[in-house]
Amino acid sequence: MEDRVCEPRLVLVFSGKRKSGKDYVTDLIRNRLGPDVCCIVRLSGPLKQQYAQEHGLDLDQLLGSGLYKEQFRTDMISWGQNRRQRDPGFFCRLATRGVHQPVWVVSDARRLSDLQWFCSMFPQQTRCVRVQSSERTRAQRGWTFTKGVDDAESECGLDSGVEFDWIIINEADAPSLEEQLLPILALAEEAART
């Protein structure tokens, strides 16, 4: 399963609540660094692909942001937790298969086991980043609390007990994202050069 072309020089592992802006922030980084240098690693992609395959579902619909995915979300979370209990690195290995860029941006770490896998596999290269937004801001982006989802490990597993290297505040009244991302981008650009 380990079809990696090379070891990463930097692994930025992002986490945050639904609608906090993780994808937006990680896309900014990839666009700034370019696709030859930076790859976005989405842990949810392989999870959804495997879930769709085992349950005979439409993968494109599961990868989207519509109601189709939402009707399976609770079961998919439970299924993913069971799979991780048997093999904590399963989805991480699938997500990094074939990645060759020197900078990896993991856009959606949700559990301590995700962070632990990257930190154990790439201890010198891994940095952890949290994207935070208030519930009010998240609601303005379309978030509503869903019992069994927003109170599950997949949303709360990294709320405490993790020492993040950076915390990005994705709010209108916070310092600009560009300003907050400067040290991360500087580290990534340095890693890409070495």
Contacts in CASP RR format, 6 or more apart in sequence:
PFRMAT RR
TARGET T0000
AUTHOR 0000-0000-0000
METHOD contacts of the structure
MODEL  1
MEDRVCEPRLVLVFSGKRKSGKDYVTDLIRNRLGPDVCCIVRLSGPLKQQ
YAQEHGLDLDQLLGSGLYKEQFRTDMISWGQNRRQRDPGFFCRLATRGVH
QPVWVVSDARRLSDLQWFCSMFPQQTRCVRVQSSERTRAQRGWTFTKGVD
DAESECGLDSGVEFDWIIINEADAPSLEEQLLPILALAEEAART
1 93 0 8 1.000
1 94 0 8 1.000
1 97 0 8 1.000
2 93 0 8 1.000
2 97 0 8 1.000
3 97 0 8 1.000
3 98 0 8 1.000
4 96 0 8 1.000
4 97 0 8 1.000
4 98 0 8 1.000
4 99 0 8 1.000
4 100 0 8 1.000
5 98 0 8 1.000
5 99 0 8 1.000
5 100 0 8 1.000
6 100 0 8 1.000
6 102 0 8 1.000
7 122 0 8 1.000
7 125 0 8 1.000
8 99 0 8 1.000
8 101 0 8 1.000
8 102 0 8 1.000
8 103 0 8 1.000
8 104 0 8 1.000
8 122 0 8 1.000
8 125 0 8 1.000
9 102 0 8 1.000
9 103 0 8 1.000
9 125 0 8 1.000
9 191 0 8 1.000
9 192 0 8 1.000
9 194 0 8 1.000
10 102 0 8 1.000
10 103 0 8 1.000
10 104 0 8 1.000
10 125 0 8 1.000
10 127 0 8 1.000
10 187 0 8 1.000
10 188 0 8 1.000
10 191 0 8 1.000
10 192 0 8 1.000
11 104 0 8 1.000
11 106 0 8 1.000
11 118 0 8 1.000
11 122 0 8 1.000
11 125 0 8 1.000
11 126 0 8 1.000
11 127 0 8 1.000
12 26 0 8 1.000
12 29 0 8 1.000
12 103 0 8 1.000
12 104 0 8 1.000
12 105 0 8 1.000
12 106 0 8 1.000
12 127 0 8 1.000
12 129 0 8 1.000
12 184 0 8 1.000
12 188 0 8 1.000
13 106 0 8 1.000
13 109 0 8 1.000
13 114 0 8 1.000
13 115 0 8 1.000
13 118 0 8 1.000
13 126 0 8 1.000
13 127 0 8 1.000
13 128 0 8 1.000
13 129 0 8 1.000
14 22 0 8 1.000
14 25 0 8 1.000
14 26 0 8 1.000
14 105 0 8 1.000
14 106 0 8 1.000
14 107 0 8 1.000
14 108 0 8 1.000
14 109 0 8 1.000
14 129 0 8 1.000
14 130 0 8 1.000
14 131 0 8 1.000
15 22 0 8 1.000
15 108 0 8 1.000
15 109 0 8 1.000
15 110 0 8 1.000
15 114 0 8 1.000
15 115 0 8 1.000
15 128 0 8 1.000
15 129 0 8 1.000
15 130 0 8 1.000
15 131 0 8 1.000
15 158 0 8 1.000
15 162 0 8 1.000
16 22 0 8 1.000
16 130 0 8 1.000
16 131 0 8 1.000
16 132 0 8 1.000
16 158 0 8 1.000
17 132 0 8 1.000
17 133 0 8 1.000
17 138 0 8 1.000
17 143 0 8 1.000
17 150 0 8 1.000
17 155 0 8 1.000
18 138 0 8 1.000
18 143 0 8 1.000
18 149 0 8 1.000
18 150 0 8 1.000
18 155 0 8 1.000
19 133 0 8 1.000
19 138 0 8 1.000
19 139 0 8 1.000
19 141 0 8 1.000
19 142 0 8 1.000
19 143 0 8 1.000
20 131 0 8 1.000
20 132 0 8 1.000
20 133 0 8 1.000
20 138 0 8 1.000
20 170 0 8 1.000
21 131 0 8 1.000
21 133 0 8 1.000
21 141 0 8 1.000
21 170 0 8 1.000
22 107 0 8 1.000
22 108 0 8 1.000
22 131 0 8 1.000
23 107 0 8 1.000
23 108 0 8 1.000
24 170 0 8 1.000
25 131 0 8 1.000
25 168 0 8 1.000
25 170 0 8 1.000
25 177 0 8 1.000
25 181 0 8 1.000
26 40 0 8 1.000
26 105 0 8 1.000
26 107 0 8 1.000
27 40 0 8 1.000
28 177 0 8 1.000
28 181 0 8 1.000
29 38 0 8 1.000
29 105 0 8 1.000
29 181 0 8 1.000
29 184 0 8 1.000
29 185 0 8 1.000
29 188 0 8 1.000
30 38 0 8 1.000
30 39 0 8 1.000
30 40 0 8 1.000
30 105 0 8 1.000
32 181 0 8 1.000
32 185 0 8 1.000
33 103 0 8 1.000
33 185 0 8 1.000
33 188 0 8 1.000
33 189 0 8 1.000
33 192 0 8 1.000
35 101 0 8 1.000
36 101 0 8 1.000
37 101 0 8 1.000
37 102 0 8 1.000
37 103 0 8 1.000
37 188 0 8 1.000
37 192 0 8 1.000
38 101 0 8 1.000
38 103 0 8 1.000
38 104 0 8 1.000
38 105 0 8 1.000
38 188 0 8 1.000
38 192 0 8 1.000
39 99 0 8 1.000
39 100 0 8 1.000
39 101 0 8 1.000
39 103 0 8 1.000
39 104 0 8 1.000
39 105 0 8 1.000
40 105 0 8 1.000
40 107 0 8 1.000
41 95 0 8 1.000
41 96 0 8 1.000
41 99 0 8 1.000
41 104 0 8 1.000
41 105 0 8 1.000
41 106 0 8 1.000
41 107 0 8 1.000
42 95 0 8 1.000
42 106 0 8 1.000
42 107 0 8 1.000
42 108 0 8 1.000
43 91 0 8 1.000
43 92 0 8 1.000
43 95 0 8 1.000
43 106 0 8 1.000
43 107 0 8 1.000
43 108 0 8 1.000
43 109 0 8 1.000
43 110 0 8 1.000
43 114 0 8 1.000
44 108 0 8 1.000
45 63 0 8 1.000
45 95 0 8 1.000
46 91 0 8 1.000
46 94 0 8 1.000
46 95 0 8 1.000
47 76 0 8 1.000
47 80 0 8 1.000
47 83 0 8 1.000
47 91 0 8 1.000
48 59 0 8 1.000
48 62 0 8 1.000
48 63 0 8 1.000
48 69 0 8 1.000
48 76 0 8 1.000
49 59 0 8 1.000
49 94 0 8 1.000
50 83 0 8 1.000
50 91 0 8 1.000
50 94 0 8 1.000
51 57 0 8 1.000
51 62 0 8 1.000
51 72 0 8 1.000
51 76 0 8 1.000
51 79 0 8 1.000
51 80 0 8 1.000
52 58 0 8 1.000
52 59 0 8 1.000
52 62 0 8 1.000
53 59 0 8 1.000
54 79 0 8 1.000
55 72 0 8 1.000
57 72 0 8 1.000
58 68 0 8 1.000
61 68 0 8 1.000
61 69 0 8 1.000
62 68 0 8 1.000
62 69 0 8 1.000
62 72 0 8 1.000
62 76 0 8 1.000
63 69 0 8 1.000
70 146 0 8 1.000
73 146 0 8 1.000
73 149 0 8 1.000
74 148 0 8 1.000
74 149 0 8 1.000
77 148 0 8 1.000
77 149 0 8 1.000
77 152 0 8 1.000
77 153 0 8 1.000
77 154 0 8 1.000
80 91 0 8 1.000
81 153 0 8 1.000
81 154 0 8 1.000
83 90 0 8 1.000
83 91 0 8 1.000
84 90 0 8 1.000
84 91 0 8 1.000
84 111 0 8 1.000
84 113 0 8 1.000
88 113 0 8 1.000
88 116 0 8 1.000
88 117 0 8 1.000
89 113 0 8 1.000
89 117 0 8 1.000
91 114 0 8 1.000
92 114 0 8 1.000
92 117 0 8 1.000
92 118 0 8 1.000
92 121 0 8 1.000
95 106 0 8 1.000
96 104 0 8 1.000
102 191 0 8 1.000
102 192 0 8 1.000
103 188 0 8 1.000
103 191 0 8 1.000
103 192 0 8 1.000
106 114 0 8 1.000
106 118 0 8 1.000
109 115 0 8 1.000
109 118 0 8 1.000
109 128 0 8 1.000
109 158 0 8 1.000
110 153 0 8 1.000
110 154 0 8 1.000
110 155 0 8 1.000
110 157 0 8 1.000
110 158 0 8 1.000
111 153 0 8 1.000
111 154 0 8 1.000
111 157 0 8 1.000
111 158 0 8 1.000
112 157 0 8 1.000
112 158 0 8 1.000
112 162 0 8 1.000
115 128 0 8 1.000
115 158 0 8 1.000
115 162 0 8 1.000
118 126 0 8 1.000
119 126 0 8 1.000
119 128 0 8 1.000
125 191 0 8 1.000
127 165 0 8 1.000
127 166 0 8 1.000
127 184 0 8 1.000
127 187 0 8 1.000
128 162 0 8 1.000
128 163 0 8 1.000
128 164 0 8 1.000
128 165 0 8 1.000
128 166 0 8 1.000
129 164 0 8 1.000
129 165 0 8 1.000
129 166 0 8 1.000
129 167 0 8 1.000
129 168 0 8 1.000
129 184 0 8 1.000
130 158 0 8 1.000
130 162 0 8 1.000
130 164 0 8 1.000
130 166 0 8 1.000
130 167 0 8 1.000
130 168 0 8 1.000
131 168 0 8 1.000
131 170 0 8 1.000
132 167 0 8 1.000
132 168 0 8 1.000
132 169 0 8 1.000
132 170 0 8 1.000
133 141 0 8 1.000
133 169 0 8 1.000
133 170 0 8 1.000
133 171 0 8 1.000
134 171 0 8 1.000
135 143 0 8 1.000
137 170 0 8 1.000
137 171 0 8 1.000
137 172 0 8 1.000
149 155 0 8 1.000
150 156 0 8 1.000
166 180 0 8 1.000
166 183 0 8 1.000
166 184 0 8 1.000
168 177 0 8 1.000
168 180 0 8 1.000
168 181 0 8 1.000
169 175 0 8 1.000
169 180 0 8 1.000
170 177 0 8 1.000
174 180 0 8 1.000
END
